[in-house]
Amino acid sequence: MTRTMNTPSSRLPLITGAASFGFFVTQLDVTIVNVALDAIGAAFHAPTAQLQWVVDAYILALAAMLLSAGAIGDRVGPRRAFVAGLVLFGLTSAACGFATSPLVLILARVAQGAAGALLIPPSLALIAHAAAGDDRRRASAVGWWTAAGGVSIAAGPVLGGLLVETLGWRWVFFVNLPVCAIGAAWTLLAVPPTAPKPKVPLDIPGQALAVAAVSLLVGGLIEGGPKSSHGGAWSAGTLVALAAGLLLAAAFVAFERRARHPAMPMAVFRRRPAWTAVVVGSILNFSYYGLIFVLGLYMLRVLHWTPAKAGIAFLPLTATFIVSNLMSGSLVVRYGARTVTAGGVLVAAFGYALTARLGAGSTMADMLPGFAVIPAGMGLAIPALTSGLLASVDRHEAGAASGTLNACRQVGGAAGVAICGGLAGLDIVTGLRTSAFVAAVLLVAAAALCARVQRAT
């Protein structure tokens, strides 16, 4: 019989490190591809719409499968699910690297995103099990976990630029093979087995509804872009996809309310702190992923930088992510999760307002203020909202709850790439400024929501 973790303090850093490894690799593949897009486009003669799908296919599959991944991790045990995810992620990364056409690459990215989904909820569940009943240790561990993701998002363009210029674009995928191998070995050696949730059936109809709803909504947003090959935002196909996606999303919520073993724990997400975390997390990802996508195009096509230089330009994002992520845990213990989340969101909003000033003649010095402030705010906010959510649920529901949060965050990120990419399709500089301004406004609204929930509770 599998035993439950009873983790001494000395083992928690090793478990946190293993869990962080999984989050690192999934987030790395969100941004490492951005600086390789021009090289991929040149190799396959692919238009901008297909290049958006190279990015969005991964985010879409990741988002669509996170609910299932959380439920699977709770039922088979997070350690087993996590190791399986690392193995599958390595294999699907190899398939991306060997792609022979844009369609093959996009399909391989779908498989890679689905494999990546098995790494996120189980990794948080490992932390929830290891730090059960200890808010301070859990907040600190979540801070390290989030820091790993923040570092990978910021480091992705740097590593991607160097790989594209030295070994070629295929190596932005092949690099995952040794990374996944190290992560799997680390987990098997450092993490004790975790007890699965009592055996209950998977919510297959609910999962199918969720996957279909997410796919139609995000796909409709992408195909509704100004440079879409299907007629733009007012085409009949786009409107039908968006309408069908909304209907299926409503059907999913209605079905989950009556399901005996729902994939989305509706009782948890009827609480104000939980749904606030989902809304704020979605806005954070929408703003960040959308802006990073447009910034990559801006550096390559407006400023005419090389992929390596564009990658290095993102490096300042890393330092403030690390510092603020690690500060977030102690601040949560002292001031509370919602207060720290609201403060971090406002800091990020200021960073986006600074970025909205960039133009066709901007320099790296012009970018630095925004590049320092945006991750500083996000690094405070994301661990705080994640830790607050984990504190509000039973540890055997940690996978499902974190899967729901991260699914909504990834949908927000996919929508950000789709909408901001559509704005950039009209004009890159105007799209960059508009995206940054909209992000700032949305984040101010998110901070106001956090403050309102704080007063109500």
Phi, psi and omega in degrees: 000137180288134181264156178276146179294133168236088200267119172290160183303327184292336181269341184300319178300323179292319179292318177298320178297317178296314179298320180293330179300317180294317179294324179302311187290325179291319181285331177303320184280359171284319187248340183297334182281337188303316182280353176265358187297319179296319179295319177295317178299319179292321182293322185251002184054047185266137176285171183302322181300319178290325179295322175301322180291331176299322177281310188287332179300321178293309182296321180297310181294321178301312181295315185295329186262357184295322178298315178296319181298319178297316180295318179297315180300319178295327186275325181259352184102131185297327181296314181296316180295322182294314179295319177299320178298319179296317179297312181295324180294320177297317181294317181288331174295320177298320178298322176298315182295331181266008183302142183248000179199164177302320180297315179298318179297316181296318178296320177294325177293327175298312179297321179296318178296320178297320177294320179298331179299330179289354182263336189274298179300317178298326180294319176291326177295324176301318179292317180299319177294315186291328184248026184303129176082001182235096185298322183293314180293321179294316181297320179293318180295318178296325176300316177294319179300313180293324178300321178299317178293320179296319178296318183292322178298318181284324182281339182306309179298325179295307180297319179299316179298318180293319180293318180299318185281337183258313186248344181108163187295333182298336183283350173291343175260318181298334182297339180289339183298305177294327180298314180293323179297316178296317180297319180294316179297316178302313183296315181297327182276326191258336188254121176289158179301149179244142181288132176286163173295148175311140190301118174223152182289152174288148180274076184297312179299319178297319178298318181297318178297318181296314180298316181295318181297312180297316182298316181291319181295309183289320177298321177296321178297318181294311183287347177274002180295157182300332182260013179297150178276002185244026170102356175086192191297333185258014178291151181298320181298318180296314181295321178296317180298315180294317180295317179295321178298318178294319178296317179292325176297318177295320178296322179298313180298316180297319180294317183295331179295331182259349184292142178289324181229072187292147174289324176258117181289092187298325180299321179295317187273008167274348179280143184303313180300325183289310182288334174295319178300320180295313181296312182294319178298321179295319179294319179300315181290320176305311184294314188286310182295321179297315182292320180299320179298313182291323179298323177299315177295321181299314181292321185280321190255338178261310179275346178059042176277158174286160177303322180295316180294320177297320178296316180296328179299333179278352186301322179302339177299330188292312188299312182288332173301311183299309184299311184289325176300316183285333175285331188302318183301312180293325178292324177298315179299325185276318188245347182100150187295316185291325178295315180293321178299312181298317179296316180296321180296320179294321177298315179298320179301320178296322178297320178293323177298322176295321181290333180294352180273352185293150179218191185295335181253018183290156179245175177299324178298326178291329182280333190304316181302311179295321181294336177274322187279320183302306181291335176298316179290316180296324180294333173281319190285314189293314176298326181294314181290327178291315180296320178297321178294313180298326180292339186266358183234157172294148185297334177283352174254005185297321181295314181294318181293315179290329176296319178296312179302310184288331174297314179294323177297319181289326174297318176301318178296318179296318178295324178297315178297318182295310185287313179293324175296323176296319177297319179292335178297331176284310178198125189295315182294314178298319178297320178297311181296316181295317180299316180294320180294314179299319178300316180299317180295314180299321182289324175298318177297321179295321177296320178296321177298315178301316180296321180294317178295321178301316180292324183289337182251000000 
